[in-house]
Amino acid sequence: MQKRQFLLGSAALAASTLLLRAEARAAAPTVPGREPRAFDYAWLKGQAHHLAGQPWQAPSQNLPPPVAALDWDQYQAIRFRPDHTLWRDEERHLQLRFFHLGLFYREPVRLYEVADGRARELAYDPGMFDYGRSGLDGGALPADLGFAGFRLHFHTDPERDVAAFLGASYFRAVGQEMQYGLSARGLAVDCGLPRAEEFPRFTAFWFERPAKNADRLVVYALLDSPSITGAYRFEIHPAAVLTMEVDAALYPRKAIERLGIAPLTSMYQTGENDRRMANDWRPEIHDSDGLALHTGSGEWIWRPLANPAQLRFNAYQDASPRGFGLLQRDRDFANYQDDGVFYERRPDLWVEPRGDWGRGAVQLVEIPTPDETLDNIVAFWNPAEPVVPGKELLYAYRLHWGSRTPAQPPLARVVATRSGIGGIIGQPRRYFSWRFAVDFAGGELPRIASDVKVEAVIEASSGKLEITSARPLAAVSGYRAMFDLRPAEGSTAPVNLRLHLTAGGRRISETWLYQWTPPEAAEQRRALQAEG
């Protein structure tokens, strides 16, 4: 998995911007010799379609040596000059600043302003940046160096950005917490396969000049890669939960084994359910703690994330999905104790399909990571229909960023998953088993009478279930389901677990899914000896 594309907080991001032409003001820098030309989304789709019929051209990475040599701290020292903010002098609610090339971002993107149906390309100017302690001499940089990406600012907090597009087809956004976390991508190609993943990139962006009091920005993007091209339209609406209306038209150059629509990328190092890498002083370290699904049949599913010892791939088959997302349900600072990057404030990201996506699967890739600097979780929709050249693939969806996205099931939901050695305390353990404790809260649980029997319905793909129970848990005004799993003798194959609560035969909770891999026999013996 490639290195994380963004810093954990927007304030530390190095950015740059252009000052575009203002009404009745001097024009901002534009590329000499390139006159404005007609532009709309239909034209962009035509360009993407045409490009798919041409051989792929690798992007140039010929940066000036001083820019190519920038390290992390030097790159962060480059500061955008606020007086060059795009649309700043027009006093619009939405304004743009742009990122400088360097570090991980070596491939320039082309940027355009669209006004009155015509697009004007914007020119890079070293004078837009304060190079500070970066070691760069702006006067020695080429006038056509270009930009790496852009970030969006909203008038309610003009110095902090609410969305950023930077690197390949990655982008991020924030809700009212103003805290960056996980990322989205335009597209994923062959993610999680036993070969190098392909990373399509946005090669150009077009920004529709917003009306003065507009509260949303329309951005278009052209995507390109060896396997596929695409035209994208984003309508970005900053709010307590920021939303992005996304339309994508995709044109394969060749057959693609695993296409990822609306891919989400996050980080999970350690948490209450997975302590494999619990070697840090902080109790939990993750941008997201679970994958949530709302299936076409109406089932709500919660799948806790993990940091596995080996790469894990899971596919959850569905038809006409209603939504999926990577969420951070644990919002308690005490469970993270990180007063620098504030994991409890990380946004959820929920994908809401628009229209019928047909048959396919939400696919989850979990990659081992030694620490929090590497994103190791990817989730996306993979269509069942083969992806072959000559077809146009159209997808529309809405992205919700923030702590109160629509991923709120009306049923009781999982609020914690814990596990440890099984057996009965105080009695000798004759064999190895593993205990799971799953806490549910919300829905009907706070109102269920004491004489109503709540039961845990548990399924395991292999092994034997033991000591099952469901009992009230006053601490969360909910219930705790608990059980032991005794793995099949000598098996280290992953076990798929499924659990939900019923009351009087009625389902009253979302479905908890989990995948657990039994340890090797020697490790099982050591665990028993330690307990003995």
N, C-alpha and C positions, 0 to 999 in steps of 0.2 A: 504494500500500500504506500502511495507516495506521501511525503511529508504534509502536515497540515498546512493549508493554504493561507490561513489567517491567524493573527494574534488573538488571544482570548478576550481582549477588550478593544473596542473601537478607538479609544483615545490613543492607543499606542501604534495604530496603523499609520504608516507613512502614506501621505496622499498628495495628489496634485490636482489642479483644475484649470480650466480655461474660462476666460470671460468671453462669452459669446456676444454677438451683435445685439445691442439693446435698441429699442425703438427710439428714434430721434437721437441716438448716440453714435459714437464712432464704432465701426465694425470690429469685432474681435478677430484675432489671427485666424486665417483660413489658408488652406493649401494653395499656393500660387498656381495659376493656370488651370484650375479646376472650377468650372462654373457650376452653380447650383443646378440640380437636375430633378425631374419629377420623381416622387417617391410615394409608394403606398405598400400595404402588406401584400397585395396581389403581385406587385413587381418583385418584392423580396422572395416570395415563393417561387416565382419564375426563375429568379437567379439561382436559388438553391437547387431547383430541378435541373437547370442547365449545368450547374457545377457537378452534379452527380454523374453526368455523362462524360465528364472530362477526367483524365488521370489526376490522382491526388498530387498536390505539390506541397512538399514539406515546408513549414514556415521558417523564415530566416531567424537565426539566433546570433547574428553577427553584431553583438554589442561592443561598444568601445571597451578596451581592456579594463580601464578603471571602473566602469559600471559592472562588467562581468565579474570583477573580483570583490565586489561588496560583500561583507559578511552581515550577519543578522543585526548587530548593533549599528553598523554603518548605514545600513538601509533604513533602519528606524529613525536615524538622525535626519533624514531628508524630510523637511516640513513644507507643506503646501502654504503658499502665501494667501491668506483669506481674502485679500482685496481682488483676487482673480477668480473668485467663485462664480461659476456660471449662473447667470440671471440674478446675481446679487444686487446689481444696480437697478434692476427692474422691480425690486421689492416683491418678488413672487414668493409664494408659500413654499415652493419646491425649488431647491438649488442643487447643483452638482459640483463635485470636485473630483479630480482624476489622480490616479496612482502613477508613480514613476516606475520605470523599468529597473530591474536589478534583482538580486537574490534568486528566488525561485521563478521569478516572472521575467522571462527572457524573450518572449515573443510579443511584438507590438500588436495592438488592436487598433483598428481605424474607427474614428468617432465622427458622428455627423449630428448636426442640429436640423430638425425638420420644421419648417414654418411655411404656412400657406401651400402645403403640398409639395414643397421643394426641399431637397436635402443639400446642405453645405458642409463639406468636410472641414474639420477643425485641425489646426496646426499646433504642433508642440512648440513650446518656447521655454528655454531654460530659466528665463526670468520669472516664471511662475513658481519657482521653488526656492526655499531657503535650504541650502545644502549643509549648513551647520558643521558638525563634526564628521560628516560622511567621508571627507577627504576628496570629494569631487569638486572640480572647478567648472561651474556652470558655463563660463565663457568659452571653455574648450570643448564642450559637447556639441555634437552635430545638430543643426537646426531641424533635421527631419528624424530625430531619434524615435519619437512616438510615445505612446502611453501603454500602461499595463492593464488598466481597468478604470472603474469609476465607483464613487459612493454617493449616496443620496442623503440630503439634509432636509429637515422639515422645520418650518418657522417656529414651532413650539419649543424647540431646543436647538437653535441653529448651529451650535458648535459640535454637536455629537451626531454622527450619521445613523440613519435608521436602516440602511441597506447598502450592501457592497458587492460588486461583481469583480472578481479578481482571480486569475489563473484558470487555464483550461475552460471548462464551462461551469465553474463553481460560483455560488453566490450565497450570501447570508442576509438575514434581516433580524430585527428585534421588535418586540412589543413594548408595552409601557414600562417594562423593567429596564429597558435600555442596556441589555446585557447580551452580547453575542454568545453563541454556543455552536450548535451543529450547523452543517451546511446542506444546501441542495445543489443539484447539478442539472444541466440541461439534458444530459443523456449519459447512460452507462453502456459500454460495449464489452462483452465477455468478462464481466466482473466475477471473480471467484472461480474461474476455470484454471486448470493446471498449466497456464501459459500467461505471458505478459498481458495485462489488461490494456485496452486501448482507451485513451482519454480524448474524446472529441473536444474541440475548443471553439469558443466564440471568437470569430476573427474580426467582427465589426459590430458596432452598436449605432442605432439611430434614436435620437431623443426628440419626441414631439414637444415643442415649446408649449408649456402649459399656460392657461389663462391666469391672470394675476391672482385670483382667489381660489384657484383649483386646489383640490386636496388629493389629487392622484396624478401619477406620471405614467405616460405610455412610452415604453422602450421596445425597440425591435432589435433582433440579433440574428446574425448569420452564423450557422454552425458548420464546421467542416472536420473531417477525419478521413483516414484511409478507407473506411467502410461505409460512411454515410454522410449526407449533408442534411441541413435543416434550416427552416425559417421559423423564428419565434416572435411572438408578441406578448409582452408583459404589461399589465396595467397594475401599477403598484399604489396601494392606498395605505399610507401610514395611519395608525390608530392604536388603541390599547391592545388590540390584536391586529397586527399588520396583515393585510391580505394582498395576494398577487393573483390576478386572473391570467392564466397562461394558455396560449394557443400555440401548438407546435405542428408544423408540417414537415415530415421526414421523408427522405429520398435515399434508399440504400444504393450504394455503389456495387455491393456484393452481398452474398448471403451472410447472415449474422447468426451465430449459434445462440447467443444469449443477449437479447436487447433489453435494457433497463429503462423503463419509462418513469419519469418523475423520481429519479434516484435521490435518496437522502443519505448523508454521510455523517457519522457521529463517532464519539469516543466512549469506551467503557473499559476502565482498567480494573477497578475493584468495587464491590458493593456488598450489601448484606447477604446476598444469595451466592456470591462467588468471591471467595477469599484467596484464590490461587496466587494472586500477586499482591497480597496484603502486607507489603513490606515498607509501607510509608506511615508516617505518624498520623496522617489524616484517616479517619475511619472509612470514607468512601470517596472515590474519584471517578466521576463520569459526567458527560454532557447529557446523556439520556440513560434511563434505566429500563426501558421496555419498548417493545413493538406492539402497537395497538392496531386491531383490525376490526372493521365493521363490514361484514361480508354481504354479498348480494342477497343471501337468505335472511339477513337481519341479525345474525349472531354477532355478539361482541366478544372479542378475544383479547387477552393480555398475555404476552410472551416476554418474561423477563430476559434481559440481555446477559451475556457472560463474556469473559475473557478466556477463551478455551486454550488448551495446550497445543492443539492443532486446528488448522482452519476448519470451520464448520459451515455447511451450506444446508439451508432448509427452504423448501418451497411449500407454500400454503395455497392449494388450488382453490379457485373461486370463479364465479361468473358474475359479471356486472357488479363489481365491488362498489360499496358505498363510501369507503374511505380507509386509509391506513396512515400510520405516522409513527415517528420515533418521539417518545415523550419523556419528560423528566417529572415523574409523579412525586418524588420525594422532595418537598420544599422546605425541609427543616434544616437550618444552619447547623444545629448540633450534630447532625449526621455527616457533615463534611468538615467543619471547623476550618474552612479556608477563607480567610478574610482578605485575600488578594484577588482571586478570580471568581469567587462566589458561585459555586456550582449550583446552589439552590435557586439561583435566579435564571438559569439557562432556559431558553424558550423551548416549548414544544413545537413540532412542525407536523401539521396534519394535511394530508393530500385528499382533496374532495373531487373525485372525477365528475366531469360535466359530460352528459351523454352516456351512452352505453359502451363500455370498454370490452364487452364480450367476454370470452373465456380466456383464462390465463392463470397466473399465480403471483401472489406477493412473495418475493424471494428475499431471504435474509442471509447475509454473509457476515460471519464473525471471525476475525483474524486475531491471532495472538499478538499482544502488544506488551512491551516491557514497562512502558510508562505513558504518561498523559500527552506526550508530544506527538503521538501518531494517532490519526483517526483509524479505527479498526472495525467499524460497524457500517454496513451498507444495506439499505432496504430499497426495493423498487418493484414496479409492476412489470412482469414479463408476459407478453401476449402469447397465447397458445399457437396462433397461426404463424407458420414459418415466415421469416423476414428474408425476402429475396429482392434482387434488383428489378427495377421497372415498376415498382408499386409506390403509390403515395400513401403514407400512414399519417392520419390526422388524429391528434389527441388534444383534448381541452380539459383543464383542471384548475382548481382553486387551491392555493397554498395559504395556510393560516399559521402565523408565527406569534407566539406568546404563551402565557401561562394558563389562559382560559380558552383554548381552542374548542371547536365543536366535538372533540373526541371525549365527550362526557356521557357514558352509557347511563340509561335510566335505571339500570339494575345496580346491585351492590358491586363494587369494583375492588380489585386487588390493591392493597396499600403496602404490603410487605411480603417478601418471600425469604425464608431462612432455611438453612439445612445444616446438618451435622450428624455425628455418629448416632446410629439407632440403638434399639434395645431398651430394657427397663432398668432405670437407675437403681443401684443397690443389688442387682442380680447379675451373676456371671453371664457374659455374652458368649454363647457357644458358636456363633457364626457372625459374619459381617452383614450389617444392614445400614441403610442410610435414611435419616429422618428428614421430613419436609414439614415446615410449618408455614401455612399460607393465611394471611390475615385479610379479611374482607370488611369493608365499611360502606356506608351509604345505602341508597335504595330503600328497601323496606326494613332493613335490619334494625334501625333504632326504634321501630314501632312494633316489632314482633312480640307477641305475648309470651310469657314464660312457659305456658303450657303447649306452645306450638313446637313441634319437633323439626329442627333444622338438621339436614343430613348433607354429608359430603359425598358426591358421586365421583368416584375416582376410577380412572382407567390407566393401565400401564401396558406398553407394547411387549414387555417381557418381564420376567422376575415375578416375585410374589409380594402382594400388598399385605401389610400387617399393622396392627394397633391403630386402626383408623378411628377418627373422632371428629366431631364438630361441636364447639362449645362457645358460649358467649365470651366476648372479650371487651370488658367495660372500658378499657383504656382508649379504644377507638370507636366505641359505641357500635361494635360489630361482632363478628364471629371469627374464630380461628379454626381452620381445618388442619388436621395433623395426621400423618401416616408415616410408616416405615416402608421402605422398599428393600427387599432381599433379592439381590441380582442373581441371575442364573449362574450356577456353579461354573467357575472358570471363564465367564464371559466378560469381555470388556467392550462389547458393542453398545453404542448409545441406546438409551431407553427413553422413549417418548411418553410423557405423562400428560394426563388431561384431567381436569377437576372443575366442578361447579357445585354450587349449593342449591338445595331444594327445600321447600317448606310445604308440607301437605301435598307433596307430589308435584308442585309447581317450581319451575326454575326461577330463582330469585337473584342470581349473580351472573356476571360475565364468566366466560370460560378461561381458566388459567391453563396455559400450555407451558411445558418445560421439557428440555432435553438434558439428560444427565448421563454421564459416561462413568461406569464403574471403574475404580482404580485397579491396577494390576494386583495379582494375588499377594505378592510380597508386601505391597503397601497396605492391603487389607489386613494382613497379619500384624503389621506394625501398629495399625490403628487399634486392633483388639488388644495387643499387649500394652499399649499406652493406657487404655481404659482399665485394663486389669490391675 
